[in-house]
Amino acid sequence: MQGQAVDRGPPSADIEVQNLSFHPAGTPPEAPLLTDVSLKVPAKQMGLVYGRSGAGKTTLLQLIAGLTQPTTGRIAVIEHAVTSSERLARIGLVFQFPERHFLAATLQQELAFAWPQDMVSLQQLSSRAGVVLDALGLDHIPLDTPLRQLSDGYKRRCALACALWCRPSVLLLDEPLAGLDWQSRADIASVLGKLKQECTVLVVSHDLRELEPLIDVAWEMEAGGKLKSVQWPPAQ
Ligand SMILES: Nc1ncnc2c1ncn2[C@@H]1O[C@H](COP(=O)(O)OP(=O)(O)OP(=O)(O)O)[C@@H](O)[C@H]1O
């Protein structure tokens, strides 16, 4: 990836989860989705949660992002000099296969959803676009290119651009390499390495190859949504 560092935005933050349990209504009492989950990813590090399909990894990201309320436990995204409402706006969440959920026809229109133009001046918008698109290697793509004409790897970069638009301190990524060819996987892994210089990143994945060198701390999610801390890098 060409590009410069993503931004000189707010300081990045620790992600801290303490004794989190999630037991949605309608699920059997003996089978919580998440059980006493605790983790901490220090600022500007990348954390990984891996584990089998259906273990509860995506659910954990949704709870950290505030999309769902935990049954018990505490979630903190700790940074300096921001209010709690600002903090909520500083989490970028990218779902699995985000390109399937684009709302607009072009990158420019999709970015406008991420940062409605009436909130900022045109000058701010175009200067922010320059920084984000350059960081993601999208600077050579005309903003009015139809998203459907882009390769899967470039669509994935576009989804990351939308998540970065509001200068998040924390990025939560669900299977960021899923469904990509080897070249795109390598390219996106390289992008993520760069994003880590600016944001704290938590990735959930069961697909580790390209991500392995980027990971600082890792946990395995076991059956019953229990999290086990693992040595990283793993012993050979
Ligand atoms: N609000 C909810 N109520 C009931 N069941 C739920 C709720 N949210 C998630 N689930 C179920 O919890 C399980 C865990 O789902 P989740 O998507 O978090 O797992 P995952 O580890 O991310 O799996 P994958 O790797 O396949 O994406 C699934 O069986 C899902 O259907």
The ligand as an SDF file (V2000), in Angstrom:
LIG
                    3D

 31 33  0  0  0  0  0  0  0  0999 V2000
  -29.6430  -11.8840   20.1140 N   0  0  0  0  0  0  0  0  0  0  0  0
  -29.4920  -13.2000   19.9120 C   0  0  0  0  0  0  0  0  0  0  0  0
  -30.4320  -14.0760   20.3520 N   0  0  0  0  0  0  0  0  0  0  0  0
  -30.2810  -15.3890   20.1780 C   0  0  0  0  0  0  0  0  0  0  0  0
  -29.2370  -15.9580   19.5660 N   0  0  0  0  0  0  0  0  0  0  0  0
  -28.2750  -15.1700   19.0910 C   0  0  0  0  0  0  0  0  0  0  0  0
  -28.3430  -13.7360   19.2530 C   0  0  0  0  0  0  0  0  0  0  0  0
  -27.2250  -13.1970   18.6950 N   0  0  0  0  0  0  0  0  0  0  0  0
  -26.4960  -14.2340   18.2130 C   0  0  0  0  0  0  0  0  0  0  0  0
  -27.1140  -15.4090   18.4440 N   0  0  0  0  0  0  0  0  0  0  0  0
  -26.5940  -16.7680   18.1240 C   0  0  0  0  0  0  0  0  0  0  0  0
  -25.3810  -16.8960   18.8380 O   0  0  0  0  0  0  0  0  0  0  0  0
  -24.4660  -17.7490   18.1300 C   0  0  0  0  0  0  0  0  0  0  0  0
  -23.1430  -17.0490   18.0120 C   0  0  0  0  0  0  0  0  0  0  0  0
  -23.1770  -16.1990   16.8740 O   0  0  0  0  0  0  0  0  0  0  0  0
  -21.9390  -15.3260   16.3890 P   0  0  0  0  0  0  0  0  0  0  0  0
  -22.2780  -14.8190   15.0250 O   0  0  0  0  0  0  0  0  0  0  0  0
  -21.5970  -14.3230   17.4240 O   0  0  0  0  0  0  0  0  0  0  0  0
  -20.7750  -16.4150   16.2880 O   0  0  0  0  0  0  0  0  0  0  0  0
  -19.3680  -16.3140   15.5490 P   0  0  0  0  0  0  0  0  0  0  0  0
  -18.3650  -16.9340   16.4470 O   0  0  0  0  0  0  0  0  0  0  0  0
  -19.1080  -14.9280   15.1000 O   0  0  0  0  0  0  0  0  0  0  0  0
  -19.6030  -17.2400   14.2740 O   0  0  0  0  0  0  0  0  0  0  0  0
  -19.0050  -17.0960   12.7840 P   0  0  0  0  0  0  0  0  0  0  0  0
  -17.5330  -17.3490   12.8940 O   0  0  0  0  0  0  0  0  0  0  0  0
  -19.7220  -18.1840   12.0280 O   0  0  0  0  0  0  0  0  0  0  0  0
  -19.3370  -15.7310   12.2850 O   0  0  0  0  0  0  0  0  0  0  0  0
  -25.1360  -18.0750   16.8120 C   0  0  0  0  0  0  0  0  0  0  0  0
  -25.6930  -19.3510   16.9270 O   0  0  0  0  0  0  0  0  0  0  0  0
  -26.1970  -16.9900   16.6750 C   0  0  0  0  0  0  0  0  0  0  0  0
  -27.3000  -17.4460   15.9340 O   0  0  0  0  0  0  0  0  0  0  0  0
  1  2  1  0
  2  3  1  0
  2  7  2  0
  3  4  2  0
  4  5  1  0
  5  6  2  0
  6  7  1  0
  6 10  1  0
  7  8  1  0
  8  9  2  0
  9 10  1  0
 10 11  1  0
 11 12  1  0
 11 30  1  0
 12 13  1  0
 13 14  1  0
 13 28  1  0
 14 15  1  0
 15 16  1  0
 16 17  2  0
 16 18  1  0
 16 19  1  0
 19 20  1  0
 20 21  2  0
 20 22  1  0
 20 23  1  0
 23 24  1  0
 24 25  2  0
 24 26  1  0
 24 27  1  0
 28 29  1  0
 28 30  1  0
 30 31  1  0
M  END
$$$$
